[in-house]
Amino acid sequence: MARPRKPLLSRDRIVETAGALVDAEGLGALSTRRLAAELGVSGPSLYNHFRTKDEILDAVADAVSTKIDLSMFAEDDGRDWQTALHDWAVSYRAALADHPHIVPVLAQGPGRRPAGLRVADAVFGAMVRAGWPPAQATSIGALMRYFITGSALGSFARGFVDDEAAYDPADYPHLGQAHRLAEHRQKVDEGAFATGLRALLDGLRLQYEAQVREAAGRPSGSQDSSATAEA
């Protein structure tokens, strides 16, 4: 039999198939045996491309990170730091919303994943260019990741059952409409994200303005030690 022109396996094909499996059935569905069966190959052949299942999961997570828009952090983009953070957060959440089952892996941080590291580098660099001290720029990146991944880990609205009898007014006097939350899940969850994001950005703006005022009041030549702190 003639050899196939293209190899049966490639890293991209493995990652694509693993990602589709996780999207459809969750992290628990992914095993090297199941993945090999989906690909129509023997299990050991996967190890020519990945040493462990965790490496495959890392690659799937990194593929999701490549879908996050980072254009707003380019030096020539023109958006101020608040608008850039807002637009990035919206893109980030959208990427996670399309692949909710991989969020627990992404929530652990970028590790050695190239696309994940590019995200962290872009956010940190943009905040430092905007005038945030490095230590605070690191905190902002962490804060935004906590908020965005947390919002994607679960649905507040879906946490309530569609059963009016479950919320007896005698026990829960303020939950008379809670059974309707699931019906309006998207509106509730997106509204909560927008409200939280605006609150975060408004709070950061107040801190930034206070920092600017403080810097303006310092004698010339003095330097806030936090501005040179290592992130």
C-alpha positions as CSV (number, residue, x, y, z in Angstrom):
1,M,0.0,0.0,0.0
2,A,1.3,3.4,-0.9
3,R,2.2,5.7,2.0
4,P,-0.3,8.5,2.5
5,R,0.8,11.8,1.2
6,K,0.0,13.5,4.5
7,P,0.8,12.1,7.9
8,L,-2.2,10.7,9.8
9,L,-1.4,12.8,12.8
10,S,-0.2,16.3,13.4
11,R,-0.1,18.5,16.5
12,D,-2.8,20.7,15.1
13,R,-5.1,17.8,14.3
14,I,-4.7,16.4,17.8
15,V,-5.4,19.7,19.4
16,E,-8.4,20.4,17.2
17,T,-9.9,17.0,17.9
18,A,-9.2,17.2,21.7
19,G,-10.7,20.7,21.8
20,A,-13.9,19.5,20.1
21,L,-14.2,16.6,22.5
22,V,-13.7,18.9,25.5
23,D,-16.2,21.4,24.1
24,A,-18.8,18.7,23.6
25,E,-18.4,16.5,26.7
26,G,-16.2,18.3,29.2
27,L,-12.7,17.8,30.6
28,G,-13.6,14.4,32.0
29,A,-14.2,13.0,28.6
30,L,-10.7,13.5,27.4
31,S,-8.3,10.6,27.7
32,T,-5.5,9.5,25.4
33,R,-7.5,6.3,24.6
34,R,-10.6,8.2,23.7
35,L,-8.7,10.8,21.7
36,A,-6.9,8.1,19.8
37,A,-10.2,6.5,19.0
38,E,-11.6,9.8,17.8
39,L,-8.6,10.2,15.5
40,G,-8.6,6.6,14.3
41,V,-5.1,5.9,15.4
42,S,-3.4,3.9,18.1
43,G,-2.9,5.5,21.5
44,P,1.0,5.3,21.5
45,S,1.1,7.3,18.3
46,L,-0.1,10.4,20.2
47,Y,3.1,10.3,22.2
48,N,5.1,11.2,19.1
49,H,3.6,14.7,19.5
50,F,2.7,15.0,23.2
51,R,4.2,13.4,26.2
52,T,1.1,13.5,28.4
53,K,-2.6,14.2,28.4
54,D,-1.8,17.4,30.4
55,E,0.3,18.6,27.5
56,I,-2.6,18.1,25.2
57,L,-4.9,20.1,27.5
58,D,-2.3,22.8,27.7
59,A,-2.3,23.0,23.9
60,V,-6.1,23.1,23.7
61,A,-6.1,25.9,26.3
62,D,-3.5,27.8,24.4
63,A,-5.5,27.5,21.2
64,V,-8.3,29.2,22.9
65,S,-6.0,32.0,24.1
66,T,-5.1,32.7,20.5
67,K,-8.7,33.8,19.9
68,I,-8.3,36.7,22.4
69,D,-8.0,40.1,20.7
70,L,-4.8,41.9,21.7
71,S,-4.8,44.6,19.1
72,M,-6.0,47.3,21.6
73,F,-2.6,46.9,23.4
74,A,-0.5,47.8,20.4
75,E,1.5,51.0,21.0
76,D,0.0,52.6,17.9
77,D,-3.6,51.6,18.6
78,G,-4.6,54.9,20.2
79,R,-7.1,53.6,22.8
80,D,-6.5,54.8,26.4
81,W,-5.7,52.1,29.0
82,Q,-9.3,51.9,30.3
83,T,-10.8,51.4,26.9
84,A,-8.1,48.9,26.0
85,L,-8.8,46.9,29.2
86,H,-12.5,47.0,28.5
87,D,-12.3,45.9,24.9
88,W,-9.8,43.1,25.8
89,A,-12.0,41.9,28.7
90,V,-15.0,41.6,26.3
91,S,-12.9,39.7,23.8
92,Y,-11.4,37.4,26.5
93,R,-14.8,36.6,27.9
94,A,-16.2,35.9,24.5
95,A,-13.4,33.4,23.8
96,L,-14.1,31.6,27.1
97,A,-17.8,31.6,26.6
98,D,-17.3,29.7,23.3
99,H,-15.2,27.1,25.2
100,P,-16.5,27.0,28.8
101,H,-15.2,23.5,29.6
102,I,-11.5,24.5,29.2
103,V,-11.8,27.5,31.5
104,P,-10.6,25.6,34.6
105,V,-7.3,25.0,32.8
106,L,-7.0,28.6,31.6
107,A,-7.8,29.8,35.1
108,Q,-4.6,28.1,36.4
109,G,-2.5,30.7,34.5
110,P,-0.4,30.6,31.4
111,G,2.5,28.5,32.7
112,R,4.6,27.9,29.6
113,R,1.8,28.3,27.0
114,P,3.0,30.8,24.3
115,A,-0.4,32.4,23.5
116,G,-1.2,32.7,27.2
117,L,2.1,34.4,27.9
118,R,1.6,36.8,25.0
119,V,-1.7,37.8,26.6
120,A,0.0,38.5,30.0
121,D,2.9,40.3,28.3
122,A,0.5,42.5,26.3
123,V,-1.6,43.5,29.3
124,F,1.4,44.2,31.5
125,G,3.3,46.2,28.9
126,A,0.3,48.3,28.1
127,M,-0.4,49.2,31.8
128,V,3.3,50.1,32.4
129,R,3.3,52.3,29.3
130,A,0.1,54.0,30.6
131,G,2.0,55.0,33.7
132,W,1.1,52.3,36.2
133,P,4.0,51.1,38.4
134,P,5.1,47.6,37.5
135,A,3.8,46.0,40.7
136,Q,0.4,47.6,40.2
137,A,0.4,46.6,36.5
138,T,0.9,43.0,37.6
139,S,-2.0,43.3,40.1
140,I,-4.3,44.7,37.4
141,G,-3.5,41.8,35.1
142,A,-4.2,39.3,37.9
143,L,-7.4,41.1,38.9
144,M,-8.7,41.1,35.4
145,R,-8.0,37.4,34.9
146,Y,-9.7,36.6,38.2
147,F,-12.8,38.5,37.2
148,I,-13.0,37.3,33.6
149,T,-12.3,33.6,34.2
150,G,-14.5,33.6,37.3
151,S,-17.4,35.0,35.3
152,A,-16.9,32.2,32.7
153,L,-16.6,29.4,35.2
154,G,-20.3,29.2,35.9
155,S,-23.6,30.9,35.3
156,F,-25.3,32.8,38.2
157,A,-28.7,32.5,36.6
158,R,-28.3,28.8,35.8
159,G,-27.7,28.2,39.5
160,F,-31.4,28.7,40.2
161,V,-34.0,26.1,39.3
162,D,-37.0,26.8,37.1
163,D,-39.5,25.9,39.8
164,E,-41.4,28.5,41.6
165,A,-42.2,26.1,44.5
166,A,-38.5,25.9,45.3
167,Y,-38.5,29.4,46.7
168,D,-41.1,29.5,49.4
169,P,-41.7,33.1,50.4
170,A,-41.8,32.0,54.0
171,D,-38.1,30.9,53.7
172,Y,-36.9,33.2,51.0
173,P,-39.0,36.4,51.0
174,H,-36.8,38.1,48.4
175,L,-36.5,35.3,45.9
176,G,-40.0,35.3,44.5
177,Q,-38.8,35.7,40.9
178,A,-35.7,33.5,41.2
179,H,-37.3,30.7,39.3
180,R,-37.2,33.0,36.2
181,L,-33.5,33.6,36.3
182,A,-32.6,30.6,34.2
183,E,-35.1,31.7,31.5
184,H,-33.1,35.0,31.2
185,R,-29.7,33.5,31.7
186,Q,-27.8,35.3,28.9
187,K,-29.2,38.7,29.8
188,V,-28.6,38.2,33.5
189,D,-25.0,36.9,33.1
190,E,-24.0,39.4,30.5
191,G,-25.5,42.2,32.5
192,A,-23.6,41.1,35.6
193,F,-20.3,40.9,33.6
194,A,-20.9,44.4,32.2
195,T,-21.7,45.9,35.6
196,G,-18.7,44.3,37.2
197,L,-16.4,45.3,34.5
198,R,-17.5,48.9,34.7
199,A,-17.1,48.9,38.4
200,L,-13.6,47.5,38.2
201,L,-12.5,50.0,35.6
202,D,-14.1,52.9,37.4
203,G,-12.3,51.9,40.6
204,L,-9.0,51.6,38.7
205,R,-9.5,55.0,37.2
206,L,-9.9,56.5,40.6
207,Q,-6.7,54.9,41.8
208,Y,-4.9,56.1,38.7
209,E,-6.0,59.7,39.1
210,A,-5.0,59.6,42.8
211,Q,-1.6,58.3,41.8
212,V,-1.2,61.1,39.2
213,R,-2.2,63.7,41.8
214,E,0.3,62.3,44.3
215,A,3.1,62.2,41.7
216,A,2.3,65.9,40.8
217,G,2.6,66.9,44.4
218,R,6.0,65.2,45.0
219,P,9.1,67.3,44.9
220,S,11.1,67.1,41.6
221,G,13.6,64.2,41.7
222,S,11.7,62.2,44.3
223,Q,10.6,58.7,43.3
224,D,7.9,56.5,44.7
225,S,9.5,53.2,45.5
226,S,6.5,51.3,44.3
227,A,7.1,52.6,40.8
228,T,10.3,50.6,40.5
229,A,9.0,47.5,42.3
230,E,9.6,44.3,40.6
231,A,6.3,42.7,39.4
